[in-house]
């Protein structure tokens, strides 16, 4: 389920997955390995910093 409100400059997990052309498991993997950091939300409905999601894969780093 998509969160009703995502702050400006951030993406929900579903939006990040669609942007990266992957599924939600494809978002959880970089988070688990520290290449993408959650920027807020809840454990079940996190959101991520848009700039970090859109960064080239070599630049994905935990904030």
N, CA, C and O atoms as a GROMACS GRO file, in nm:
protein
  252
    1UNK      N    1   0.083  -0.118   0.000
    1UNK     CA    2   0.000   0.000   0.000
    1UNK      C    3   0.088   0.124   0.000
    1UNK      O    4   0.183   0.135   0.077
    2UNK      N    5   0.054   0.216  -0.086
    2UNK     CA    6   0.127   0.341  -0.102
    2UNK      C    7   0.094   0.437   0.013
    2UNK      O    8  -0.024   0.450   0.048
    3UNK      N    9   0.194   0.504   0.073
    3UNK     CA   10   0.162   0.603   0.176
    3UNK      C   11   0.083   0.720   0.115
    3UNK      O   12   0.102   0.753  -0.002
    4UNK      N   13  -0.004   0.781   0.194
    4UNK     CA   14  -0.085   0.890   0.144
    4UNK      C   15  -0.005   1.018   0.124
    4UNK      O   16  -0.038   1.098   0.036
    5UNK      N   17   0.098   1.038   0.203
    5UNK     CA   18   0.176   1.160   0.196
    5UNK      C   19   0.324   1.127   0.199
    5UNK      O   20   0.372   1.061   0.291
    6UNK      N   21   0.396   1.172   0.099
    6UNK     CA   22   0.542   1.160   0.096
    6UNK      C   23   0.596   1.302   0.082
    6UNK      O   24   0.556   1.374  -0.010
    7UNK      N   25   0.685   1.344   0.172
    7UNK     CA   26   0.736   1.481   0.167
    7UNK      C   27   0.804   1.513   0.033
    7UNK      O   28   0.856   1.424  -0.034
    8UNK      N   29   0.803   1.639  -0.004
    8UNK     CA   30   0.870   1.683  -0.126
    8UNK      C   31   1.018   1.642  -0.121
    8UNK      O   32   1.081   1.652  -0.016
    9UNK      N   33   1.071   1.598  -0.233
    9UNK     CA   34   1.211   1.558  -0.239
    9UNK      C   35   1.234   1.414  -0.196
    9UNK      O   36   1.348   1.370  -0.183
   10UNK      N   37   1.126   1.341  -0.173
   10UNK     CA   38   1.136   1.202  -0.131
   10UNK      C   39   1.049   1.115  -0.220
   10UNK      O   40   0.962   1.165  -0.291
   11UNK      N   41   1.073   0.984  -0.217
   11UNK     CA   42   0.994   0.887  -0.292
   11UNK      C   43   0.951   0.775  -0.201
   11UNK      O   44   1.025   0.735  -0.110
   12UNK      N   45   0.832   0.724  -0.224
   12UNK     CA   46   0.789   0.604  -0.151
   12UNK      C   47   0.866   0.485  -0.208
   12UNK      O   48   0.932   0.496  -0.311
   13UNK      N   49   0.858   0.374  -0.141
   13UNK     CA   50   0.926   0.253  -0.189
   13UNK      C   51   0.872   0.213  -0.326
   13UNK      O   52   0.949   0.172  -0.414
   14UNK      N   53   0.742   0.226  -0.346
   14UNK     CA   54   0.682   0.192  -0.475
   14UNK      C   55   0.731   0.285  -0.586
   14UNK      O   56   0.759   0.241  -0.697
   15UNK      N   57   0.740   0.414  -0.556
   15UNK     CA   58   0.788   0.510  -0.654
   15UNK      C   59   0.935   0.485  -0.687
   15UNK      O   60   0.974   0.493  -0.803
   16UNK      N   61   1.016   0.455  -0.585
   16UNK     CA   62   1.158   0.426  -0.609
   16UNK      C   63   1.173   0.300  -0.693
   16UNK      O   64   1.257   0.297  -0.783
   17UNK      N   65   1.094   0.198  -0.665
   17UNK     CA   66   1.100   0.074  -0.743
   17UNK      C   67   1.063   0.101  -0.889
   17UNK      O   68   1.129   0.050  -0.980
   18UNK      N   69   0.958   0.180  -0.911
   18UNK     CA   70   0.917   0.211  -1.048
   18UNK      C   71   1.024   0.293  -1.120
   18UNK      O   72   1.050   0.271  -1.238
   19UNK      N   73   1.086   0.388  -1.049
   19UNK     CA   74   1.191   0.471  -1.108
   19UNK      C   75   1.311   0.387  -1.149
   19UNK      O   76   1.369   0.410  -1.255
   20UNK      N   77   1.348   0.291  -1.065
   20UNK     CA   78   1.464   0.206  -1.093
   20UNK      C   79   1.428   0.083  -1.176
   20UNK      O   80   1.513  -0.001  -1.204
   21UNK      N   81   1.300   0.074  -1.215
   21UNK     CA   82   1.250  -0.038  -1.297
   21UNK      C   83   1.281  -0.173  -1.233
   21UNK      O   84   1.338  -0.263  -1.295
   22UNK      N   85   1.241  -0.184  -1.108
   22UNK     CA   86   1.259  -0.308  -1.032
   22UNK      C   87   1.135  -0.329  -0.946
   22UNK      O   88   1.038  -0.253  -0.956
   23UNK      N   89   1.138  -0.431  -0.863
   23UNK     CA   90   1.026  -0.453  -0.770
   23UNK      C   91   1.070  -0.411  -0.631
   23UNK      O   92   1.182  -0.361  -0.613
   24UNK      N   93   0.984  -0.429  -0.532
   24UNK     CA   94   1.018  -0.385  -0.396
   24UNK      C   95   1.138  -0.460  -0.340
   24UNK      O   96   1.214  -0.404  -0.260
   25UNK      N   97   1.156  -0.586  -0.379
   25UNK     CA   98   1.274  -0.661  -0.334
   25UNK      C   99   1.401  -0.597  -0.387
   25UNK      O  100   1.506  -0.602  -0.322
   26UNK      N  101   1.393  -0.537  -0.504
   26UNK     CA  102   1.508  -0.467  -0.562
   26UNK      C  103   1.543  -0.341  -0.487
   26UNK      O  104   1.655  -0.291  -0.500
   27UNK      N  105   1.452  -0.287  -0.410
   27UNK     CA  106   1.479  -0.171  -0.324
   27UNK      C  107   1.531  -0.217  -0.190
   27UNK      O  108   1.622  -0.155  -0.134
   28UNK      N  109   1.477  -0.326  -0.136
   28UNK     CA  110   1.520  -0.375  -0.004
   28UNK      C  111   1.666  -0.419  -0.005
   28UNK      O  112   1.736  -0.402   0.095
   29UNK      N  113   1.713  -0.475  -0.115
   29UNK     CA  114   1.851  -0.525  -0.121
   29UNK      C  115   1.953  -0.412  -0.100
   29UNK      O  116   2.040  -0.427  -0.013
   30UNK      N  117   1.948  -0.301  -0.174
   30UNK     CA  118   2.044  -0.192  -0.148
   30UNK      C  119   2.031  -0.134  -0.007
   30UNK      O  120   2.130  -0.090   0.051
   31UNK      N  121   1.909  -0.133   0.047
   31UNK     CA  122   1.890  -0.083   0.184
   31UNK      C  123   1.961  -0.175   0.282
   31UNK      O  124   2.032  -0.129   0.371
   32UNK      N  125   1.942  -0.304   0.265
   32UNK     CA  126   2.003  -0.402   0.355
   32UNK      C  127   2.156  -0.397   0.348
   32UNK      O  128   2.223  -0.419   0.449
   33UNK      N  129   2.211  -0.368   0.230
   33UNK     CA  130   2.357  -0.364   0.214
   33UNK      C  131   2.416  -0.225   0.237
   33UNK      O  132   2.536  -0.204   0.217
   34UNK      N  133   2.332  -0.130   0.279
   34UNK     CA  134   2.382   0.003   0.314
   34UNK      C  135   2.409   0.095   0.197
   34UNK      O  136   2.474   0.198   0.215
   35UNK      N  137   2.360   0.063   0.078
   35UNK     CA  138   2.382   0.149  -0.039
   35UNK      C  139   2.271   0.250  -0.059
   35UNK      O  140   2.285   0.344  -0.138
   36UNK      N  141   2.159   0.231   0.011
   36UNK     CA  142   2.046   0.322   0.003
   36UNK      C  143   1.988   0.334   0.144
   36UNK      O  144   1.959   0.233   0.208
   37UNK      N  145   1.972   0.456   0.191
   37UNK     CA  146   1.924   0.478   0.328
   37UNK      C  147   1.780   0.526   0.328
   37UNK      O  148   1.739   0.606   0.244
   38UNK      N  149   1.704   0.476   0.422
   38UNK     CA  150   1.567   0.525   0.441
   38UNK      C  151   1.574   0.666   0.495
   38UNK      O  152   1.658   0.698   0.579
   39UNK      N  153   1.484   0.752   0.446
   39UNK     CA  154   1.483   0.892   0.489
   39UNK      C  155   1.367   0.920   0.584
   39UNK      O  156   1.353   1.033   0.632
   40UNK      N  157   1.285   0.821   0.611
   40UNK     CA  158   1.173   0.843   0.702
   40UNK      C  159   1.060   0.747   0.674
   40UNK      O  160   1.080   0.641   0.613
   41UNK      N  161   0.943   0.784   0.718
   41UNK     CA  162   0.827   0.698   0.703
   41UNK      C  163   0.818   0.600   0.819
   41UNK      O  164   0.866   0.628   0.929
   42UNK      N  165   0.756   0.488   0.793
   42UNK     CA  166   0.743   0.385   0.895
   42UNK      C  167   0.818   0.260   0.847
   42UNK      O  168   0.857   0.253   0.731
   43UNK      N  169   0.838   0.163   0.935
   43UNK     CA  170   0.906   0.040   0.892
   43UNK      C  171   0.834  -0.030   0.776
   43UNK      O  172   0.899  -0.090   0.690
   44UNK      N  173   0.702  -0.022   0.774
   44UNK     CA  174   0.627  -0.088   0.667
   44UNK      C  175   0.609  -0.001   0.544
   44UNK      O  176   0.584  -0.053   0.435
   45UNK      N  177   0.621   0.130   0.559
   45UNK     CA  178   0.603   0.222   0.447
   45UNK      C  179   0.712   0.329   0.448
   45UNK      O  180   0.684   0.446   0.475
   46UNK      N  181   0.836   0.289   0.419
   46UNK     CA  182   0.946   0.386   0.423
   46UNK      C  183   0.945   0.476   0.301
   46UNK      O  184   0.882   0.445   0.200
   47UNK      N  185   1.014   0.587   0.312
   47UNK     CA  186   1.040   0.667   0.194
   47UNK      C  187   1.188   0.700   0.190
   47UNK      O  188   1.258   0.695   0.291
   48UNK      N  189   1.235   0.734   0.071
   48UNK     CA  190   1.377   0.751   0.043
   48UNK      C  191   1.401   0.887  -0.020
   48UNK      O  192   1.313   0.942  -0.085
   49UNK      N  193   1.521   0.941   0.000
   49UNK     CA  194   1.560   1.068  -0.058
   49UNK      C  195   1.568   1.052  -0.210
   49UNK      O  196   1.636   0.962  -0.260
   50UNK      N  197   1.500   1.140  -0.284
   50UNK     CA  198   1.495   1.129  -0.430
   50UNK      C  199   1.634   1.138  -0.493
   50UNK      O  200   1.665   1.064  -0.586
   51UNK      N  201   1.716   1.228  -0.444
   51UNK     CA  202   1.851   1.242  -0.501
   51UNK      C  203   1.932   1.115  -0.484
   51UNK      O  204   2.008   1.077  -0.574
   52UNK      N  205   1.917   1.048  -0.371
   52UNK     CA  206   1.992   0.926  -0.348
   52UNK      C  207   1.941   0.812  -0.437
   52UNK      O  208   2.019   0.731  -0.485
   53UNK      N  209   1.810   0.807  -0.458
   53UNK     CA  210   1.753   0.704  -0.546
   53UNK      C  211   1.799   0.725  -0.689
   53UNK      O  212   1.830   0.629  -0.760
   54UNK      N  213   1.804   0.850  -0.733
   54UNK     CA  214   1.839   0.881  -0.871
   54UNK      C  215   1.990   0.883  -0.897
   54UNK      O  216   2.032   0.892  -1.013
   55UNK      N  217   2.072   0.875  -0.794
   55UNK     CA  218   2.217   0.874  -0.811
   55UNK      C  219   2.260   0.748  -0.886
   55UNK      O  220   2.196   0.644  -0.874
   56UNK      N  221   2.368   0.758  -0.964
   56UNK     CA  222   2.419   0.638  -1.031
   56UNK      C  223   2.450   0.528  -0.928
   56UNK      O  224   2.487   0.560  -0.815
   57UNK      N  225   2.436   0.401  -0.965
   57UNK     CA  226   2.455   0.291  -0.869
   57UNK      C  227   2.586   0.294  -0.792
   57UNK      O  228   2.590   0.254  -0.676
   58UNK      N  229   2.694   0.340  -0.856
   58UNK     CA  230   2.823   0.346  -0.786
   58UNK      C  231   2.822   0.447  -0.672
   58UNK      O  232   2.904   0.439  -0.581
   59UNK      N  233   2.730   0.543  -0.678
   59UNK     CA  234   2.726   0.649  -0.577
   59UNK      C  235   2.622   0.622  -0.468
   59UNK      O  236   2.609   0.705  -0.377
   60UNK      N  237   2.549   0.513  -0.473
   60UNK     CA  238   2.451   0.483  -0.368
   60UNK      C  239   2.525   0.454  -0.239
   60UNK      O  240   2.597   0.354  -0.229
   61UNK      N  241   2.508   0.540  -0.141
   61UNK     CA  242   2.575   0.525  -0.012
   61UNK      C  243   2.478   0.561   0.097
   61UNK      O  244   2.386   0.639   0.076
   62UNK      N  245   2.499   0.504   0.214
   62UNK     CA  246   2.415   0.537   0.330
   62UNK      C  247   2.444   0.680   0.372
   62UNK      O  248   2.558   0.726   0.368
   63UNK      N  249   2.341   0.750   0.412
   63UNK     CA  250   2.358   0.890   0.454
   63UNK      C  251   2.407   0.898   0.596
   63UNK      O  252   2.428   1.008   0.649
   0.00000   0.00000   0.00000
